[in-house]
Amino acid sequence: MKDAATPVLLEVRDLRTYFHTFSGTVRAVNGVSFEIGQGEVMGLVGESGGGKSVVGFSILGLIDSPGRIEGGEILLEGRDLVTAGEDHLRDVRGREISMVFQDPMTSLNPLHTVGRQMDEVLRLHSDLRADTRHRACVEMLESVGISRAAERLKAYPHQFSGGMRQRVVIAIAMLANPKLIIADEPTTALDVTIQSQILKLMRAQIADKGASMILITHDLAVVSEMADHITVLYCGNVVERGRTRDLIENPAHPYTRGLIDSIPDTSERLDRLNQIPGSVPDIRTLPAGCNFRDRCPRAQALCATEEPVLAPQHNGLMAACHFPLQPGERP
């Protein structure tokens, strides 16, 4: 969902990414659709195992066997990335779409200096001369808050702290001025203070460059401060989407309500934190009807037989629920 006046940058239509294993077919992404406008931030939210990261990897064409994209379209300014060849995707990665991974130590090569890894991005995706590339790398490191940038380009990843490594990863993602950044749990491994700094930095960087972002996270508190729109996933399906403020203040889906209620309220003293009962079902053997019904306090007989579809709700929200919440209503 996006503002009507904003041009569409990326549109995902009925994306289905399955993993065919010996123990069964894992429908990690099973009919996901959304769109993001130019300059917008969209939060992709849900519990672990809901398919969030697989959506990000699918967009970049990074699904390895036994997984594959079974159907759907991923349209970047009208170009379908699903049917694009590997050569085209290789050119898109880094230049038009970049990714910030959850753990910077898995995305930075420990055998090469930070400067060499940053320079490689510009060598692949620009025609700049070596001295100009070096200057661009220094300026980008400075822009993400790393002092003595020219000197730090000669350092290896293990010589940086966790927060500094994440800043380096963000700098690499921004170097080629991509149109879209996919940030996959970019602050999960960091302490709360550093989390706040990194999120502010990312927001400032995308605003400065005019880029769009998909922020993948399980934390609605984080995404509520960053995103213009939110898409909520459960068992590989979109269960709710809409403008951030409307969705946070008055969600229509009981699952979204449960995610919001599970955020600790520091103004109240609680003996026990709120939580959604039960656990995510095995997506190899999903039950008939609504996948959330065994955990839902509003479930009725209809939920066991008929799968809900996304339908318009109050305040422009879209929710897949037979018995959606009304504004101010609790499950």
Secondary structure, 3 states (H helix, E strand, C coil): CCCCCCCEEEEEEEEEEEEEECCEEEEEEEEEEEEEECCCEEEEECCCCCCHHHHHHHHCCCCCCCEEEEEEEEEECCEECCCCCHHHHHHHHHHCEEEECCCHHHHCCCCCCHHHHHHHHHHHHCCCCHHHHHHHHHHHHHHCCCCCHHHHCCCCHHHCCHHHHHHHHHHHHHCCCCCEEEEECCCCCCCHHHHHHHHHHHHHHHHHHCCEEEEEECCHHHHHHHCCEEEEEECCEEEEEEEHHHHHHCCCCHHHHHHHHCCCCCCCCCCCCCCCCCCCCCCCCCCCCCCCHHHCCCCCHHHHCCCCCCEECHHHCEECCCCCCCCCCCC
